[in-house]
Amino acid sequence: MIHSRFDKLNASLQISDLDAVILNPGPTLTYLSGLHFHLMERPVVLLFAKDQDPAIVLPELELQKVASLPYKLQVFAYPENPSEWDAAFWKANWRRTASIAFAGI
């Protein structure tokens, strides 16, 4: 079921002007990925770019939630120190594609 949702989102991206969709915790992230997170001071972000496996940026303490998913997910975890968080977000975007110019959030 999750794969069909990914396929539908990818098809929508193909006909839109967006290069990616970025989701934070909430019903849409849960519906699309099956993952359950809540909004907190440590950000969790799911990145879905055209024709690519989804990626997630999350705190290291949440890694267990993505350890055994039934689909491929690129994981970028960050440590407790807030000054190091931006590195995980840059890595996630850079490895996804350097061409994400327009993203729906």
OpenMM code with the backbone's topology and positions (N, CA, C; nanometers):
from openmm import Vec3, app, unit

residues = "MET ILE HIS SER ARG PHE ASP LYS LEU ASN ALA SER LEU GLN ILE SER ASP LEU ASP ALA VAL ILE LEU ASN PRO GLY PRO THR LEU THR TYR LEU SER GLY LEU HIS PHE HIS LEU MET GLU ARG PRO VAL VAL LEU LEU PHE ALA LYS ASP GLN ASP PRO ALA ILE VAL LEU PRO GLU LEU GLU LEU GLN LYS VAL ALA SER LEU PRO TYR LYS LEU GLN VAL PHE ALA TYR PRO GLU ASN PRO SER GLU TRP ASP ALA ALA PHE TRP LYS ALA ASN TRP ARG ARG THR ALA SER ILE ALA PHE ALA GLY ILE".split()
positions = [
    Vec3(0.0817, -0.1189, 0.0000),
    Vec3(0.0000, 0.0000, 0.0000),
    Vec3(0.0868, 0.1262, 0.0000),
    Vec3(0.1931, 0.1272, 0.0797),
    Vec3(0.2815, 0.2439, 0.0859),
    Vec3(0.3429, 0.2703, -0.0511),
    Vec3(0.3843, 0.1641, -0.1213),
    Vec3(0.4452, 0.1816, -0.2527),
    Vec3(0.3492, 0.2478, -0.3502),
    Vec3(0.2224, 0.2123, -0.3458),
    Vec3(0.1257, 0.2747, -0.4363),
    Vec3(0.1080, 0.4231, -0.4026),
    Vec3(0.1181, 0.4565, -0.2762),
    Vec3(0.1093, 0.5980, -0.2367),
    Vec3(0.2313, 0.6747, -0.2873),
    Vec3(0.3483, 0.6128, -0.2768),
    Vec3(0.4697, 0.6748, -0.3311),
    Vec3(0.4548, 0.6938, -0.4826),
    Vec3(0.4018, 0.5928, -0.5505),
    Vec3(0.3835, 0.6003, -0.6953),
    Vec3(0.2875, 0.7131, -0.7328),
    Vec3(0.1792, 0.7269, -0.6583),
    Vec3(0.0822, 0.8340, -0.6857),
    Vec3(0.1450, 0.9719, -0.6644),
    Vec3(0.2222, 0.9851, -0.5569),
    Vec3(0.2883, 1.1129, -0.5308),
    Vec3(0.3889, 1.1424, -0.6411),
    Vec3(0.4652, 1.0431, -0.6818),
    Vec3(0.5627, 1.0631, -0.7882),
    Vec3(0.4930, 1.1042, -0.9183),
    Vec3(0.3819, 1.0404, -0.9501),
    Vec3(0.3070, 1.0767, -1.0709),
    Vec3(0.2577, 1.2210, -1.0629),
    Vec3(0.2134, 1.2625, -0.9458),
    Vec3(0.1687, 1.4017, -0.9275),
    Vec3(0.2844, 1.4991, -0.9443),
    Vec3(0.4001, 1.4616, -0.8923),
    Vec3(0.5176, 1.5484, -0.9077),
    Vec3(0.5572, 1.5619, -1.0544),
    Vec3(0.5426, 1.4552, -1.1316),
    Vec3(0.5814, 1.4575, -1.2728),
    Vec3(0.5018, 1.5608, -1.3523),
    Vec3(0.3772, 1.5833, -1.3147),
    Vec3(0.2936, 1.6778, -1.3908),
    Vec3(0.2831, 1.8142, -1.3234),
    Vec3(0.3541, 1.8323, -1.2144),
    Vec3(0.3503, 1.9613, -1.1439),
    Vec3(0.4790, 2.0392, -1.1717),
    Vec3(0.4847, 2.1595, -1.1193),
    Vec3(0.6054, 2.2406, -1.1298),
    Vec3(0.6987, 2.2174, -1.0113),
    Vec3(0.6647, 2.1212, -0.9257),
    Vec3(0.7462, 2.0932, -0.8076),
    Vec3(0.8501, 1.9864, -0.8371),
    Vec3(0.9667, 2.0010, -0.7739),
    Vec3(1.0720, 1.9005, -0.7834),
    Vec3(1.0628, 1.8011, -0.6686),
    Vec3(0.9996, 1.8431, -0.5597),
    Vec3(0.9933, 1.7593, -0.4402),
    Vec3(0.8790, 1.8035, -0.3504),
    Vec3(0.8470, 1.7159, -0.2575),
    Vec3(0.7526, 1.7465, -0.1507),
    Vec3(0.8261, 1.7190, -0.0200),
    Vec3(0.8112, 1.8106, 0.0740),
    Vec3(0.8754, 1.7982, 0.2046),
    Vec3(0.7660, 1.7964, 0.3095),
    Vec3(0.7661, 1.6915, 0.3923),
    Vec3(0.6618, 1.6760, 0.4935),
    Vec3(0.7205, 1.6771, 0.6336),
    Vec3(0.6501, 1.7419, 0.7235),
    Vec3(0.6851, 1.7346, 0.8651),
    Vec3(0.5836, 1.6422, 0.9340),
    Vec3(0.6059, 1.6079, 1.0605),
    Vec3(0.5151, 1.5151, 1.1293),
    Vec3(0.3695, 1.5626, 1.1265),
    Vec3(0.2831, 1.4677, 1.1052),
    Vec3(0.1402, 1.4951, 1.1000),
    Vec3(0.0708, 1.3881, 1.0192),
    Vec3(-0.0581, 1.4045, 0.9953),
    Vec3(-0.1364, 1.3021, 0.9264),
    Vec3(-0.0864, 1.2693, 0.7848),
    Vec3(-0.0391, 1.3685, 0.7122),
    Vec3(0.0062, 1.3432, 0.5758),
    Vec3(0.1315, 1.2567, 0.5747),
    Vec3(0.2275, 1.2861, 0.6618),
    Vec3(0.3483, 1.2031, 0.6713),
    Vec3(0.3118, 1.0612, 0.7117),
    Vec3(0.2219, 1.0464, 0.8064),
    Vec3(0.1796, 0.9133, 0.8513),
    Vec3(0.1096, 0.8380, 0.7388),
    Vec3(0.0183, 0.9043, 0.6682),
    Vec3(-0.0537, 0.8406, 0.5571),
    Vec3(0.0431, 0.7941, 0.4492),
    Vec3(0.1363, 0.8806, 0.4120),
    Vec3(0.2274, 0.8488, 0.3027),
    Vec3(0.3288, 0.7410, 0.3409),
    Vec3(0.3849, 0.7491, 0.4612),
    Vec3(0.4978, 0.6626, 0.4977),
    Vec3(0.4652, 0.5531, 0.5987),
    Vec3(0.3558, 0.5696, 0.6713),
    Vec3(0.3258, 0.4762, 0.7799),
    Vec3(0.4030, 0.5058, 0.9065),
    Vec3(0.4831, 0.6104, 0.9054),
    Vec3(0.5634, 0.6477, 1.0227),
    Vec3(0.4857, 0.7433, 1.1130),
    Vec3(0.5052, 0.7286, 1.2419),
    Vec3(0.4373, 0.8130, 1.3401),
    Vec3(0.5401, 0.8941, 1.4177),
    Vec3(0.5346, 1.0244, 1.3985),
    Vec3(0.6169, 1.1187, 1.4737),
    Vec3(0.5251, 1.2305, 1.5208),
    Vec3(0.5700, 1.3066, 1.6175),
    Vec3(0.4944, 1.4235, 1.6596),
    Vec3(0.5843, 1.5461, 1.6439),
    Vec3(0.5220, 1.6615, 1.6322),
    Vec3(0.5996, 1.7847, 1.6251),
    Vec3(0.6706, 1.8057, 1.7574),
    Vec3(0.7983, 1.8348, 1.7496),
    Vec3(0.8785, 1.8538, 1.8702),
    Vec3(0.9922, 1.9494, 1.8388),
    Vec3(1.0735, 1.9774, 1.9384),
    Vec3(1.1847, 2.0705, 1.9181),
    Vec3(1.2932, 2.0127, 1.8291),
    Vec3(1.2955, 1.8812, 1.8131),
    Vec3(1.3898, 1.8158, 1.7218),
    Vec3(1.3150, 1.7848, 1.5918),
    Vec3(1.3493, 1.8517, 1.4820),
    Vec3(1.2726, 1.8341, 1.3591),
    Vec3(1.2871, 1.6954, 1.2965),
    Vec3(1.1783, 1.6513, 1.2369),
    Vec3(1.1732, 1.5311, 1.1542),
    Vec3(1.1135, 1.5759, 1.0210),
    Vec3(1.1823, 1.5439, 0.9109),
    Vec3(1.1377, 1.5875, 0.7795),
    Vec3(1.1520, 1.4719, 0.6808),
    Vec3(1.0450, 1.4454, 0.6058),
    Vec3(1.0477, 1.3457, 0.4988),
    Vec3(1.0588, 1.4201, 0.3669),
    Vec3(1.1595, 1.3849, 0.2871),
    Vec3(1.1810, 1.4478, 0.1569),
    Vec3(1.1464, 1.3472, 0.0481),
    Vec3(1.0608, 1.3872, -0.0428),
    Vec3(1.0217, 1.3001, -0.1525),
    Vec3(1.0455, 1.3766, -0.2822),
    Vec3(1.1475, 1.3358, -0.3585),
    Vec3(1.1812, 1.4007, -0.4849),
    Vec3(1.1410, 1.3105, -0.6014),
    Vec3(1.1202, 1.3705, -0.7174),
    Vec3(1.0803, 1.2966, -0.8364),
    Vec3(1.1742, 1.1793, -0.8629),
    Vec3(1.1169, 1.0632, -0.8882),
    Vec3(1.1905, 0.9442, -0.9315),
    Vec3(1.3041, 0.9028, -0.8382),
    Vec3(1.2906, 0.9303, -0.7101),
    Vec3(1.3938, 0.8931, -0.6132),
    Vec3(1.3291, 0.8276, -0.4922),
    Vec3(1.4086, 0.7456, -0.4242),
    Vec3(1.3606, 0.6905, -0.2980),
    Vec3(1.3456, 0.8040, -0.1985),
    Vec3(1.2458, 0.7962, -0.1121),
    Vec3(1.2289, 0.9018, -0.0125),
    Vec3(1.3460, 0.9048, 0.0849),
    Vec3(1.3637, 1.0195, 0.1466),
    Vec3(1.4681, 1.0371, 0.2475),
    Vec3(1.4048, 1.0991, 0.3706),
    Vec3(1.4633, 1.0710, 0.4853),
    Vec3(1.4143, 1.1291, 0.6095),
    Vec3(1.5318, 1.1842, 0.6888),
    Vec3(1.5097, 1.3005, 0.7478),
    Vec3(1.6059, 1.3605, 0.8401),
    Vec3(1.5398, 1.3551, 0.9767),
    Vec3(1.6103, 1.2991, 1.0734),
    Vec3(1.5520, 1.2814, 1.2058),
    Vec3(1.6617, 1.2736, 1.3113),
    Vec3(1.6247, 1.2911, 1.4388),
    Vec3(1.7228, 1.2798, 1.5466),
    Vec3(1.7715, 1.1350, 1.5604),
    Vec3(1.8957, 1.1191, 1.6003),
    Vec3(1.9504, 0.9853, 1.6215),
    Vec3(1.8637, 0.9022, 1.7155),
    Vec3(1.8026, 0.9665, 1.8131),
    Vec3(1.7223, 0.8919, 1.9107),
    Vec3(1.5951, 0.8321, 1.8499),
    Vec3(1.5604, 0.8698, 1.7275),
    Vec3(1.4427, 0.8164, 1.6592),
    Vec3(1.4778, 0.7100, 1.5541),
    Vec3(1.6034, 0.6720, 1.5443),
    Vec3(1.6463, 0.5771, 1.4411),
    Vec3(1.5742, 0.4430, 1.4473),
    Vec3(1.5358, 0.3997, 1.5651),
    Vec3(1.4684, 0.2708, 1.5792),
    Vec3(1.3389, 0.2656, 1.4981),
    Vec3(1.2728, 0.3795, 1.4832),
    Vec3(1.1453, 0.3839, 1.4098),
    Vec3(1.1613, 0.3529, 1.2609),
    Vec3(1.2807, 0.3734, 1.2069),
    Vec3(1.3019, 0.3513, 1.0635),
    Vec3(1.3936, 0.2318, 1.0364),
    Vec3(1.4214, 0.1539, 1.1393),
    Vec3(1.5187, 0.0449, 1.1271),
    Vec3(1.4712, -0.0707, 1.0403),
    Vec3(1.3445, -0.1003, 1.0390),
    Vec3(1.2976, -0.2183, 0.9651),
    Vec3(1.1717, -0.1890, 0.8837),
    Vec3(1.1804, -0.0902, 0.7992),
    Vec3(1.0668, -0.0542, 0.7148),
    Vec3(1.0570, -0.1476, 0.5942),
    Vec3(0.9368, -0.1672, 0.5408),
    Vec3(0.9201, -0.2550, 0.4244),
    Vec3(0.9494, -0.1856, 0.2912),
    Vec3(1.0113, -0.0692, 0.2949),
    Vec3(1.0465, 0.0044, 0.1739),
    Vec3(1.1805, 0.0740, 0.1955),
    Vec3(1.2422, 0.1127, 0.0828),
    Vec3(1.3726, 0.1783, 0.0888),
    Vec3(1.3562, 0.3240, 0.1309),
    Vec3(1.4371, 0.3642, 0.2248),
    Vec3(1.4332, 0.5003, 0.2768),
    Vec3(1.5759, 0.5435, 0.3078),
    Vec3(1.6184, 0.6550, 0.2512),
    Vec3(1.7495, 0.7097, 0.2840),
    Vec3(1.7355, 0.7836, 0.4165),
    Vec3(1.8223, 0.7511, 0.5109),
    Vec3(1.8107, 0.8058, 0.6462),
    Vec3(1.9302, 0.8959, 0.6765),
    Vec3(1.8999, 1.0150, 0.7245),
    Vec3(2.0010, 1.1127, 0.7642),
    Vec3(1.9698, 1.1540, 0.9081),
    Vec3(2.0479, 1.1009, 1.0010),
    Vec3(2.0240, 1.1277, 1.1436),
    Vec3(2.1205, 1.2338, 1.1935),
    Vec3(2.0729, 1.3118, 1.2887),
    Vec3(2.1586, 1.4132, 1.3489),
    Vec3(2.1685, 1.3901, 1.4993),
    Vec3(2.2793, 1.4358, 1.5593),
    Vec3(2.3023, 1.4143, 1.7025),
    Vec3(2.2266, 1.5151, 1.7889),
    Vec3(2.2475, 1.5062, 1.9178),
    Vec3(2.1781, 1.5917, 2.0150),
    Vec3(2.2143, 1.7401, 2.0038),
    Vec3(2.3357, 1.7710, 1.9672),
    Vec3(2.3834, 1.9091, 1.9639),
    Vec3(2.3171, 1.9861, 1.8490),
    Vec3(2.2329, 2.0855, 1.8787),
    Vec3(2.1625, 2.1597, 1.7740),
    Vec3(2.2543, 2.2261, 1.6709),
    Vec3(2.3752, 2.2572, 1.7090),
    Vec3(2.4663, 2.3209, 1.6131),
    Vec3(2.5096, 2.2241, 1.5032),
    Vec3(2.4818, 2.0958, 1.5195),
    Vec3(2.5198, 1.9960, 1.4198),
    Vec3(2.4004, 1.9498, 1.3346),
    Vec3(2.2823, 1.9974, 1.3621),
    Vec3(2.1635, 1.9513, 1.2914),
    Vec3(2.1652, 1.9867, 1.1440),
    Vec3(2.2104, 2.1078, 1.1109),
    Vec3(2.2037, 2.1520, 0.9714),
    Vec3(2.2846, 2.0631, 0.8775),
    Vec3(2.3891, 1.9994, 0.9269),
    Vec3(2.4702, 1.9110, 0.8425),
    Vec3(2.3865, 1.7953, 0.7873),
    Vec3(2.2991, 1.7389, 0.8678),
    Vec3(2.2137, 1.6284, 0.8217),
    Vec3(2.1176, 1.6765, 0.7131),
    Vec3(2.0638, 1.7969, 0.7283),
    Vec3(1.9722, 1.8500, 0.6283),
    Vec3(2.0446, 1.8784, 0.4969),
    Vec3(2.1651, 1.9324, 0.5041),
    Vec3(2.2430, 1.9571, 0.3828),
    Vec3(2.2781, 1.8266, 0.3129),
    Vec3(2.3185, 1.7258, 0.3891),
    Vec3(2.3517, 1.5960, 0.3295),
    Vec3(2.2297, 1.5349, 0.2613),
    Vec3(2.1167, 1.5445, 0.3253),
    Vec3(1.9941, 1.4873, 0.2679),
    Vec3(1.9605, 1.5547, 0.1360),
    Vec3(1.9672, 1.6838, 0.1300),
    Vec3(1.9348, 1.7560, 0.0076),
    Vec3(2.0402, 1.7320, -0.0999),
    Vec3(2.1664, 1.7341, -0.0634),
    Vec3(2.2737, 1.7177, -0.1609),
    Vec3(2.2700, 1.5783, -0.2230),
    Vec3(2.2495, 1.4762, -0.1429),
    Vec3(2.2463, 1.3395, -0.1952),
    Vec3(2.1192, 1.3116, -0.2735),
    Vec3(2.0153, 1.3839, -0.2463),
    Vec3(1.8899, 1.3639, -0.3189),
    Vec3(1.9102, 1.4136, -0.4610),
    Vec3(1.9383, 1.5380, -0.4724),
    Vec3(1.9617, 1.5983, -0.6041),
    Vec3(2.0018, 1.7430, -0.5818),
    Vec3(2.0913, 1.7886, -0.6647),
    Vec3(2.1308, 1.9294, -0.6563),
    Vec3(2.0294, 2.0168, -0.7289),
    Vec3(1.9277, 1.9552, -0.7907),
    Vec3(1.8358, 2.0319, -0.8735),
    Vec3(1.6989, 2.0555, -0.8096),
    Vec3(1.6864, 2.0351, -0.6802),
    Vec3(1.5584, 2.0669, -0.6165),
    Vec3(1.5488, 2.2180, -0.6020),
    Vec3(1.4732, 2.2760, -0.6923),
    Vec3(1.4565, 2.4197, -0.6911),
    Vec3(1.3226, 2.4600, -0.6314),
    Vec3(1.2197, 2.3785, -0.6575),
    Vec3(1.0860, 2.4097, -0.6101),
    Vec3(1.0318, 2.2893, -0.5330),
    Vec3(1.0051, 2.3100, -0.4060),
    Vec3(0.9537, 2.2028, -0.3225),
    Vec3(0.8231, 2.2472, -0.2566),
    Vec3(0.7282, 2.1558, -0.2523),
    Vec3(0.6037, 2.1801, -0.1806),
    Vec3(0.6230, 2.1387, -0.0359),
    Vec3(0.5823, 2.2228, 0.0537),
    Vec3(0.5993, 2.1931, 0.1972),
    Vec3(0.4633, 2.1864, 0.2632),
] * unit.nanometer
topology = app.Topology()
chain = topology.addChain("A")
for resn in residues:
    res = topology.addResidue(resn, chain)
    for name in ("N", "CA", "C"):
        topology.addAtom(name, app.Element.getBySymbol(name[0]), res)
